[in-house]
Amino acid sequence: MYENILVQSKLFRGFTEDEVHSVLSCLKAVPKKYRKGSYILETGETTDSMGIILEGAVQVVNEDYWGERQILGMFTQGQLFGESYACMGNVPLTVSAVAAEDCAVMMLKAHGVFTACTSSCEYHHRMIENLVMILAGKNLILTRKIDHISRKTIRGKVLSYLSYEAGRQNGSSVEVPFNRQQLAEYLAVDRSALSAELSRMQKEGIITFKKNHFILHREIEE
C-alpha cells in the first residue's frame, strides 16, 4: 500500500516496489497513525522498532524534568527515525519522537534488518548498508547542530544555522522547517529573545524574513 513512498526512503535505496513489498513482512511492518502532539516514542521506554514517515512530520526532542524542550531534529515523509535505539533494543530512550502534525508512520522491527529469511535474504545485505549510511548521516547532522548551539550568542547561533541552510539549499533564499517556537527550541534559546534578535538583524540589513522564509543579504562577523 505504501511501497511507492517507502521505496523513496534511504533505508530502501536501490529497491524496487516489489522488493520492498517482499521484505515488509520480514520487518513485521505495521502502519500507524498519530495525532499532532502525540508521542510515538517516549523518553524512558525501550523500543525494538524504528519508523519511516509516510505522511506528516515527526520531531525528535529532548525534554528535561521541568518540561523544557529542545528539538534535536525534524523528519518528514520518507525519513527514518528511532533506528539507533531500535538497534540497541534494551537501552531506555533519552529522547522522544513526537508527531509535529497529524502523521502516518510505518513501524519496522530493527531485528528484521539483520536476520536473513528464506523469502528475502538477498535484500538484507543491501538494507544493512543503507542503515549504516543513515546512521552516519545522522551523526553528521548532530555534529552540525552542536556547532550551531555552541555559538556564544543568539545571533551567532542564528547565523550558523542559516549559513548552513543557505549552503545546503544553494542560495541566499532559505526555507526552514521550523516555526518560531520550534526554531527557538532547536537552537536552545528563549523564543522572545530569538524574535527580538531576528528583528534587530532585519533592521541592520543582515536578513529579511517572513514566517519560516529567510533571505540572507550579507555576511556579518560575530
PEPECOR-V618501 format. One record per residue. N is the residue number from 0. RES is the residue in one small letter. SS is DSSP state (@ for helix, = for strand, . for the rest). NEAR is the number of other ideal C-beta (glycine too) atoms within 10 Angstrom. Layout:
n/res/ss/near
N/RES/SS/NEAR
N/RES/SS/NEAR
This chain:
n/res/ss/near
0/m/./10
1/y/./17
2/e/@/17
3/n/@/9
4/i/@/19
5/l/@/22
6/v/./19
7/q/./14
8/s/./20
9/k/@/15
10/l/@/24
11/f/@/24
12/r/./14
13/g/./12
14/f/./20
15/t/./11
16/e/@/14
17/d/@/9
18/e/@/16
19/v/@/23
20/h/@/17
21/s/@/17
22/v/@/25
23/l/@/20
24/s/./12
25/c/./22
26/l/./24
27/k/./13
28/a/./19
29/v/=/13
30/p/=/14
31/k/=/14
32/k/=/13
33/y/=/20
34/r/./10
35/k/./12
36/g/./10
37/s/./14
38/y/=/13
39/i/=/22
40/l/=/22
41/e/./14
42/t/./15
43/g/./8
44/e/./11
45/t/./13
46/t/./22
47/d/./18
48/s/=/24
49/m/=/26
50/g/=/26
51/i/=/28
52/i/=/23
53/l/=/19
54/e/=/15
55/g/./19
56/a/=/18
57/v/=/24
58/q/=/24
59/v/=/20
60/v/=/21
61/n/=/15
62/e/=/15
63/d/./9
64/y/./5
65/w/./5
66/g/./6
67/e/./10
68/r/=/17
69/q/=/17
70/i/=/22
71/l/=/18
72/g/=/18
73/m/=/18
74/f/=/22
75/t/=/14
76/q/./15
77/g/./16
78/q/./18
79/l/=/23
80/f/=/24
81/g/./25
82/e/@/20
83/s/@/16
84/y/@/23
85/a/@/24
86/c/@/16
87/m/@/14
88/g/./12
89/n/./8
90/v/./12
91/p/./11
92/l/./18
93/t/./10
94/v/./20
95/s/=/19
96/a/=/27
97/v/=/22
98/a/=/21
99/a/./24
100/e/./14
101/d/./14
102/c/=/24
103/a/=/18
104/v/=/25
105/m/=/22
106/m/=/20
107/l/=/27
108/k/=/17
109/a/./21
110/h/@/15
111/g/@/21
112/v/@/22
113/f/@/11
114/t/./12
115/a/./14
116/c/./14
117/t/./6
118/s/./11
119/s/./19
120/c/@/12
121/e/@/11
122/y/@/20
123/h/@/17
124/h/@/10
125/r/@/16
126/m/@/22
127/i/@/12
128/e/@/12
129/n/@/19
130/l/@/20
131/v/@/10
132/m/@/13
133/i/@/20
134/l/@/13
135/a/@/9
136/g/@/12
137/k/@/17
138/n/@/11
139/l/@/9
140/i/@/11
141/l/@/12
142/t/@/9
143/r/@/14
144/k/@/20
145/i/@/9
146/d/@/13
147/h/@/19
148/i/@/16
149/s/./11
150/r/./16
151/k/./8
152/t/./11
153/i/@/20
154/r/@/18
155/g/@/16
156/k/@/24
157/v/@/22
158/l/@/21
159/s/@/19
160/y/@/23
161/l/@/21
162/s/@/14
163/y/@/15
164/e/@/16
165/a/@/16
166/g/@/10
167/r/@/10
168/q/./12
169/n/./7
170/g/./11
171/s/./13
172/s/=/11
173/v/=/21
174/e/=/10
175/v/./18
176/p/./17
177/f/./17
178/n/./13
179/r/@/15
180/q/@/13
181/q/@/19
182/l/@/21
183/a/@/22
184/e/@/21
185/y/@/23
186/l/@/22
187/a/./17
188/v/./18
189/d/./12
190/r/@/14
191/s/@/10
192/a/@/11
193/l/@/20
194/s/@/14
195/a/@/12
196/e/@/18
197/l/@/19
198/s/@/11
199/r/@/12
200/m/@/22
201/q/@/15
202/k/@/8
203/e/./12
204/g/./10
205/i/./18
206/i/=/19
207/t/=/12
208/f/=/17
209/k/=/7
210/k/./9
211/n/./14
212/h/=/11
213/f/=/22
214/i/=/15
215/l/=/20
216/h/./13
217/r/./9
218/e/./8
219/i/./13
220/e/./4
221/e/./10
